[in-house]
Amino acid sequence: MISSTHRQITYIKDLNYYLSLPYRMELTPDKPEGDFVVSFPALPGCLSCGETIEEAITNGNDAKMAWLETSLEQGMIINEPVV
């Protein structure tokens, strides 16, 4: 009798995993304020802003990291981007 053991491989989706995914970033000018708003449609409520495009992108990436960290800590379901 031949016996085989099946091992189930569990992949841990950690912060680095989610940060490596290509989340779409939307950059929108806020004309009344004169700055730019950044959002990530796949990550509800994840947004930031900046006075320049460069600052808005930097702030947006910081917001994405904080959003993902908080979601992981709270055990929330995190959407992955559709490519």
C-alpha positions as CSV (number, residue, x, y, z in Angstrom):
1,M,0.0,0.0,0.0
2,I,1.4,3.3,-1.0
3,S,0.5,6.3,1.1
4,S,0.9,9.9,0.2
5,T,0.7,12.9,2.3
6,H,-0.8,16.0,0.9
7,R,0.5,19.2,2.2
8,Q,-1.6,22.3,2.0
9,I,0.5,25.4,1.4
10,T,-0.8,28.5,3.0
11,Y,0.2,31.8,1.6
12,I,0.3,34.6,4.0
13,K,-0.8,37.9,2.5
14,D,1.1,40.4,4.5
15,L,1.6,44.1,4.1
16,N,4.5,43.6,1.6
17,Y,2.2,41.4,-0.5
18,Y,-0.5,44.0,-0.8
19,L,2.0,46.9,-1.3
20,S,3.4,45.0,-4.3
21,L,0.0,44.9,-6.0
22,P,-0.8,47.4,-8.8
23,Y,-3.6,49.3,-7.2
24,R,-5.0,52.0,-9.5
25,M,-4.5,55.5,-8.1
26,E,-6.8,58.3,-9.3
27,L,-5.5,61.8,-9.1
28,T,-8.1,64.6,-9.3
29,P,-7.5,68.4,-9.3
30,D,-9.5,70.1,-6.6
31,K,-10.1,73.4,-8.3
32,P,-11.7,75.4,-5.5
33,E,-8.8,74.5,-3.1
34,G,-6.1,74.5,-5.8
35,D,-4.6,71.1,-4.7
36,F,-4.9,67.5,-5.8
37,V,-6.9,64.6,-4.3
38,V,-5.6,61.0,-4.6
39,S,-7.9,57.9,-4.2
40,F,-7.6,54.2,-4.7
41,P,-11.0,52.9,-6.0
42,A,-10.3,49.3,-4.8
43,L,-9.6,50.5,-1.2
44,P,-12.8,52.2,0.0
45,G,-12.1,55.4,2.0
46,C,-8.4,55.4,1.1
47,L,-7.6,58.9,0.0
48,S,-5.3,61.8,0.6
49,C,-4.3,65.1,-1.0
50,G,-1.4,67.5,-1.6
51,E,-0.6,70.9,-2.9
52,T,1.3,69.5,-5.9
53,I,0.9,66.4,-7.9
54,E,4.1,65.0,-6.5
55,E,3.0,65.7,-2.9
56,A,-0.4,64.2,-3.6
57,I,1.2,61.0,-4.9
58,T,3.5,60.7,-1.9
59,N,0.7,61.4,0.5
60,G,-1.5,58.9,-1.4
61,N,1.1,56.1,-1.1
62,D,1.4,56.9,2.6
63,A,-2.4,56.7,3.0
64,K,-2.5,53.4,1.1
65,M,0.1,51.9,3.4
66,A,-1.7,53.1,6.5
67,W,-5.0,51.8,5.1
68,L,-3.6,48.4,4.4
69,E,-1.9,48.2,7.8
70,T,-5.1,49.0,9.6
71,S,-7.1,46.6,7.5
72,L,-4.7,43.8,8.2
73,E,-4.6,44.5,11.9
74,Q,-8.4,44.5,12.1
75,G,-8.8,41.4,9.9
76,M,-10.7,43.1,7.3
77,I,-11.1,41.8,3.7
78,I,-8.8,43.6,1.4
79,N,-9.7,43.9,-2.2
80,E,-7.1,43.0,-4.7
81,P,-6.8,45.1,-7.9
82,V,-8.3,43.7,-11.1
83,V,-5.7,43.8,-13.8
